[in-house]
Amino acid sequence: MWRVILIDDEEYVRVELAALFPWDRYQFSLIAEASDAQTAFKLIEELNPDLVITDIRMPEKNGLELIAWIRQHYPKILTAVISAYNDFPYVREALRLGAVDYLIKAEATLETADLFLSRIRGILEDRTSTRHKQEELTDNVAQYLDLATESFWRDTLTGALNAAEITQRAQQLNIPMEKTWFGIILIHLNTSINQQKRQALQETLTNNIQKHLGTDWIWNLVNLKPEHFVIIAGRNEESPDPEAVEELQRIAHQIAMDITVKKTVSTSTKLSLLANLPQNFRILKKIHRLKAANCPQGPLPFRKALSYIHANFTKDLSLAEIATHTGVSKSHLCRIFAKYAGEHFNTYLQRLRIERAKELLCFSDEHIYEIAVKVGFWDSRYFSKIFRDFTGLSPSEYRRVSPLHEESLNLGGER
């Protein structure tokens, strides 16, 4: 039903018109009446009608002032005029202000009242239809932009676009390029899930991304393959913040915590400009393949312990702390760790730190002592000793012979 407010300073006129108009026939409902503009202001603000039918000549503020006020504050509300013969100049002004129709009081009959409401109903229906079409068009445009944006990120990551094409499409989609540094989080599902569960997982990821990335990062979630979700996170800065990669790694862990299916999560070790994102992703996939090859299997306490270790390996961890986190005793954790990891907790922790150090040696230009601190060693000489025990090389020797370090240097010194 279209909701109507009727305004006239003469009560008998309101009574006659209320009885004359065939409201129900044209799906109108008379919800309120007013005798002056001031009362009408309050009713309009309170009830938000679809149509206001008003007299022109009224005490204090007249109908023209009311129509102008409605046009300014409530442009979606239609206005129509009821007036006397000698008010025609005012009627013309009312139409100029936006009134859609008028009815001469002296000519108000069942027939003219019927035509009056019929014309206004047609206007309301046309406007509603137009609004629906505009809303549908807006939705279609938004859907197209979403699809075009995801296609852009997918083509960029997979190397389907060259540098010029990346620039052109990014500009078309208003994706920032200058002074925006991008990192990548790759989430690999280690088990198959159906489409319904995948959709629920995507919604969980989206909510977690919004929660943990905050306003400091711009981001996009991309379905790269059935088993892959890729989060592209960018920050607008003059130069990449050295702490941003560590922040992104912490965020990646937080985002993945609510994912109940088995997965492997990897984060890029550098931030890069958009043009170098394909190369950065190529390096990340090499790291990810090594990590996925060693994806742990075992009971929940063991997997919880590994998750906790991977999130906190740069700290001074103890078996007792991890046992408390997983809810089992130290002795039980020690047994299941040896069984499913194939080595003692301390050995596993050192190996994890060395693997992370190898990534930083390959994909950053940080000093050896800086890398030592970042992976949980507070003594660089002890770090070098442990590194040699695991690899047979010193950290500097490993950096020199690594082919991945050469590829990383081609990113132009980006972090």
N, C-alpha and C positions, 0 to 999 in steps of 0.2 A: 504493500500500500504506500502511495505517495503521501507524505505528511504535510499538512497545510496549517498556517496561521493566518487568520483573517483580522484586519485592522481597519477600524472606522470609528470616528469619535461619536457617531450617532448610534445608540444602542438598537433602536428599531430597525435601522438599516442592516446591522449585523444579524439581527434575528431573521429578517426577511431573506437576506442572501444565504444565510446558513440553511434555511428551509428550501430555497429555490434551487441551489446548485445540486445536480445529480452526482454527489460525491462517489457513491459506491459503483455507479456504472463505469466510471473511468479509474477506479481503484485509488481514489483519494480518501484521506481521512482527516477531518477537521479536528486538530488536536488542541487548539487554543484560540482565544480571541483577545484583542486589546483595543483600548479606546484612544491610545496616544502612542507616540513614538518611543518615549522613555520606557513604558511598560513593554513595548515590542522588543526593545534592545535586550531586556532581561530574558524574555521568553525565547528569543532566538538563540542567545548564548546557552540557555539551559536545555532547550529541546532540539536544536539543530534541525529545523524542518527542511523539506525538499522545496517547498513553495511558500512565498509570502505574498498574499493579496492585500494591497493597501490603498486606502483613500489618499488623496493628495492634500487637500485642505484639512489641517488638524491644528489644534492649539499648540503653542510652543514650537517644537520641531515638526516640520511638515513631511509629507510622504516622499518628496524629492530628497531631502536630507537622509531619510531612512534608507532609501534605495541606494544612495551613494555610499552610505556606511556599510550596507550589506555587501555591495560590490567590492569594497576595500577589505573587509574582514572575513567575509564568508562568500567568496566568489562562486562556489558550487551551488549556492542557493538561488533558485530562480525567483524573480519578482514579477508581479503583474499589477495593473492599476484598475481601480474602479473610480469613476469620476463623473462630474456633472458636465453638461454641454459647454458651459462657459469656461471650463478648465482646459480646453484643448491645447493652448500653448504649453501648459504644464505637462499635459500628457505627452506632447512631442518631446519635451525635455526629459521626461521619465524614460521614454524609449531610447533617447540618446544615452542615458546613463546605464542602460542595460535591461530595462523592463522588457519582457518578451511579448506582452499582449495588454490590451485594455478593454474595459467594458463600461459603456455609458449607463449610469444608474437608471436614467429615465427609460432606457431601452431594454432593461433587464427583464427578460421573459424566459420561460422554460426553454424555448428554442435557442435564444442567444446565449443563455447560461450553459446550455449543452455544448454549443459550438466553442464557447470560450474554454471550457475544461478539455474538450476534445483536442483543440489546437495545442494547449499546454502539455497534455499528456504525450502528444506526438513529439514535442520538443524534448521532454524528459526521456522518452524511450530512445530517441536518436542519440541524445547525449550519452546515455548509459551504454548504448551499443558502441559508440565511438570510443568511450573510455575503456570498454572491454577489449576492443581491437587494439587500442594503444597499449594496454597492459600486456596483451598477448604478444604484440610486436616487441615491447620492452623485454619480456621474458625470452623471446626467441633470440633477440640480439645478445642478451646476457648469456644464454646457453651457447650461442655461437662463439662468443668471446672466450668462454671457459674451455670449449673444445679446441679453439685455435691456440689458446695459451698452452694447454697441455700438449698439443701436437708440436708446438715450438720447442718446449723443453725436451720432449722425447727426441725430436730430430737433432737438437743441439747436443744432447748427451751421447747419442749414438754416432755422432760424427757425420750425419747426413747433410749438414749445412756447412758451407765454407764461411770464412770470417765475414765476407761482404754480405752473405745471405743472413747470417746471424744479426748483423747490424741492422739490415733493412727490416727484417721481421720484428725485431725488438722495438724499433721505432714505431712500427705500425701498431703494436700492441701496448705501447707506452710502458715498456719494461725498462727500468733504469739501467744505464750502462756505465756512464762516467762516475768515478769515485764510489762505485758499488762493488763490494768484494763478496764473492759467493763461496760457501762451503757446501758439502754434500754429505748427507746421511743415507746409507744404503741398508735397507732392511730386507734380508733374504729369508723367506719362509722355508723351513726345513721339512715341511709336511704339506700335503695337498689338502685344500679346503674347497668347499662348494661355493657357488656364487653368493648365496645368502650370507654365509659366514664371512666371505671376503668383503661384502658390502658393510657388514657390521664392524669388521676390523678397520675398514677405511674410515668409518665414522669415529671410531675410538681414536685412531691416529690423528684425525683432524682436530678433535677436541683436545687431545694432549698437546698437539703442536701449538694451538691457540693459547693453551694454558702456560706452557713452558717457554716458548720463544718470546712472548710478550710483544712490546712495541719497538724493541731495539732491532728486530730482524724483520725483513720481508721474506715471505716463504711461498713455496708451491709444493704440493704433493702430486707426484707423478706415478701412474701405474705403468711401469716400464715393461714388465713381463708378468705372467700369471703369478709367479713366485717372488716378484720384486716390487717393493715400494721404494721410491726415491724421494727424499725431502731435499729441496734446494733452498738454502737459507742465505740471504744477503744482508749486508750492512753497508750503510752509506757513510764512508769515511775518506779522509784525504789519503791515508795509507792503511794497510791492514793492521789491526791491533794484534800484537803478538800473543795476547791472552785469549783471543777470540776462538782459536782452534780448541783450546782446552775447555772453554765455556761450551762450545758446540758439542764436544764429546760428553760433557756432563749432561747436557740437555738431551742428547741422543739416548743416553741410559735412562733418563727419567721418562722420555716419550715411550720407550719400549717396555717399561716395567709392567704396564697394564695389558700387554699383548700376551695372551695365555698360550698361544700356539708356539711350538718350538721355532726359534729364529736365530739368525746370526746378524749382528749389527756392526757396521763399520762406518767410520767417519773419515773424511778427507783430512790429510795432515797439513794442508795448506788452504788458504783462501786465495781465490784467483778472480781476475776480471772476467767478465762474461765471455769475451773472445777466447779465453784459455780454459773455459769450463770443460770442453770435450777432453782435453789432455789431462786435466785434473781428475776427471771421472775415469779415464783409462787407467791411471795410476791407482786409483782407489779400488778398481775391480781386481787388479793384481794382488793387492793387499787382502782383499775380501776373499779371493779364491784360496789363499793360504789359510786364512782363518776358518773358512767354511769346511776345508778339508779336515780340520781338527775339531769339528763341532762335537761337543760332549754329549754322551748318552749316559743314562744312569738314573738312580732314584732322585726324588725331589730334593732332599737335603743336600745331595751332591751338587745338583744343578744350581740350587740357591747359593751354595758356598761359592761356586765358580762365578756366578753373577756378581756376588758381593766383592770377590777378589778383583774381578775385572773393573769394577767401578771404583775401587779404593786401593789399587796396587801401588800407587805413588805414596801411600801413607805407611806408617810403621804398624803393619798388620801382625796379629798374633793368631795362633790356632784357637785360643780361648775366645777371642773376640768373634771369630767367624762361627764357632760352635754356638755361641749365645745367639747370634743372628739367625742361624738355621734351626735352632731349637733342639739340638742333639748334644750329647756329651762329647768331650774332646776325644776320648778314646774311640767312640763310634765313628766320629767324623774322620779321625786318622785312618781307621780301617777302610771305610768306604772310599776315601780319597786315594789311598794306595791302590785299591782294587780297580777303580774306574778311571783314574788319571794315569795310573801306571807308574807313579812316582810320589815321593813324599811332598807334603804341602810346601815346605821351604824350597825344595827344588823347583816345584811348579811355579812358585811366586818369582823366583829368580829368573826362570826361563821366560816368563811373561814379561818381566821388566826388560830383559835383554831383547826380546822380540820387538817391544815398543821402541827401544833404543835404536834397533836396526832400521825401523821405519823412519825415525827422526834423522838418523844419519844419512839415509837415502834421499829424503824429501825435504830437508831443511838445511840451512847453512849456519845453524847455531853452533856455538863452541861445544867442545866435548864436555866441559864441566857443567855447562847449562843443560845439556841433555841428561847428564848423570842425575842432576837434581830433579829434573822433570819426571824421571822414571823411578824415583824412590831411593837413589843412592846419594848420601850426603858427603861421601868421600870419593873424589874422582879417581884416585889411585886404586881404591878398592873396586870401583866400578870397572876400571880397565882390566883388573885381574879377573873378575868374574866374567867379563865380556870375552876375554881370551880363553877362559876355561870352556865356555860354551861354543865358541866359533873358531878357535885356533888363530884368531887375528886380533890385533888391537883395534880399538874403535876407529882410529885414523886410517889404518890399513884397510879396514872393511869399507870405509867410505870411498877410498881411492879406487877399489876394484869393483864396486857395485855399478852395474849398467843402469840401474834405476836412478842412481844419483845423477847421472848425465841427463836422463830424460827430465828429471825434476828441475834441473838448472835451466832447461829451455822454457820454463814458465816465467822467466824474466825476473827472478828474485822475489816473486810473490810469496806471501806466507799463507 
